[in-house]
Amino acid sequence: MARKEIKAGIGYTVGNILIKSIAFLTLPIFSRLLSTEEFGVFNTYMAYEAILAIIIGLGMYPSIRNAGIDYESEIDTYVSTIVGITVVPLTVLTAGIFAARSLFHFGSEYPWYVFACLIFHSFGTAMLAISNARLALDYNYRKFMAYAAFNAIFNVVLSIALIKLVFTSSREYGRIVGSAIPLILIGIEIFISLGQRGHFRVKPDMAKYALGFGFPMIWHFMSQQIQSQFDRIAITNIVGAARTGIYSFSYSIAYVLQVIFYSAENVWGVWFYKKMKEEDYPTIRKVSRIYMAVIAFLAIGMLVVENEVIHILGPKDYWEGSGIFIPILIGIFMLYLYTIPVGIEYYFKKTRYIAMMTIISAIVNIAGNLIFIPIYGYNAAAFTTFASYAFQFFVHWMISKKVLKQHSIAQSVFRLSDIMLILMVVIISGVAVYFLNAHILLKYVAFIIASLIALWFYRKELVFAFKEVIRKKK
């Protein structure tokens, strides 16, 4: 029998694509229903939603993986504790935003229901992250896929209906409300079901454990979201929402790669923890090489097809976004590479390092956007984001080496040379695609030949990784 990890990995990938790549899957629909400016307003809203979801979740959901070891027999009570804690930031955030709106006319250009959607949409996203972390412990992907399918279908159908029938003169609000309601309903269901499994208990020692893990992480995740979302906020405020719409269109396509590697992380992370506990570092190194190669292959494949995909999915108003897709995607691949060394910090619970460096990286990104967007336009956002992710990777690489040394692990779990080789291949491929986009046949022939060469080069690692994944559990 194949191990559960195979089905779980596929399940999480499909589910995450349905939930997190709705923006990509529906581009042919909503890029034609919304103007570039309306599309930009919606994506700016989504940027704020991603940030508020971190505040409500308090950065606690990654602790579930550690709690699966430390509180193995009481894991449902632990999850119930986390769910109960989120009520506090949800209440404070709701009161604070509406008080500010009333007293200071905060965001008075937007109707009240947009703020209500923003808060409770963020709550639904936070609940889904907690649920996904819990389900991953058991490789239970089916329920996650059920949530994903519900969100995908309801999101699209409701948004189209609201745009066509209700918000005909403010179509961006129809898209906002249509996106929020499905996740709000999912969030409520998760809150109730996870609370019931743990009998709605909130244990002080577990709360201390979760907050001790999560407090540094909230700054990490907040900075991470600001790092990935601030570009859209900055573009809207500096050059206008129409440019945000074009930028977001390209980013939505590139974001598919991020969804894939975060989905793989659900399986990789659990496997990595197991191998770290067994001190099986040689196996980690071997499998990580093929893991990186597979993600790199997907990234290069997306680089190859991006020009044609953009022309198929969007009308002409969005086509200029093809020029910034390559740096955006390479930046997202750099973000993936950062998850390799940072796994060591997670395993040894050195979350303060993670938070500290992500904050600094976010500051680098914000400064870069504020300096270069006014000079070079919205294209600069893609390059400043890549630069901040590159900074983040190299700093965490050094920290991971320090953490290993602190735990008397002399040998490196990963090899920097392997990672740099993979990165250079992706960057060179991006440059090649830029010059070959005008020669479509030559571009695809070159990709096929390069793929066959890579398959031959990694043939031994592929066989080893395949055996490692499908072998029976002892």
Protein Blocks (a to p, Z undefined) as FASTA:
>chain_A
ZZfklmmmmmmmmmmmmmmmmmmmmmmmmmmmpcfklmmmmmmmmmmmmmmmmmmnnomm
mmmmmmmmmmmmlmmmmmmmmmmmmmmmmmmmmmmmmmmmmmnopaklpcfklmmmmmmm
mmmmmmmmmmmmmmmmnopaklmmmmmmmmmmmmmmmmmmmmmmmmmmlmmlmmmmmmmm
mmmmmmmmmmmmmmmmnoopacfklmmmmmmmmmmmmmmmmmmmmmmmmmmmmmmmmnoj
klmmmmmmmmmmmmmmmmmmmmmmmmmmmmmmmmmmnopmklmmmmmmmmmmmmmmmmmm
mmmmmmmmmmmmpcfklmmmmmmmmmmmmmmmmmmmmmmmmmmmmmnopaklmmmmmmmm
mmmmmmmmmmmmmmnojmlmmmmmmmmmmmmmmmmmmmmmmmmmmnopabafbdfklmmm
mmmmmmmmmmmmmmmmmmmmlmmmmmmmmmmmmmmmmmmmmmmmmmmmmpccZZ
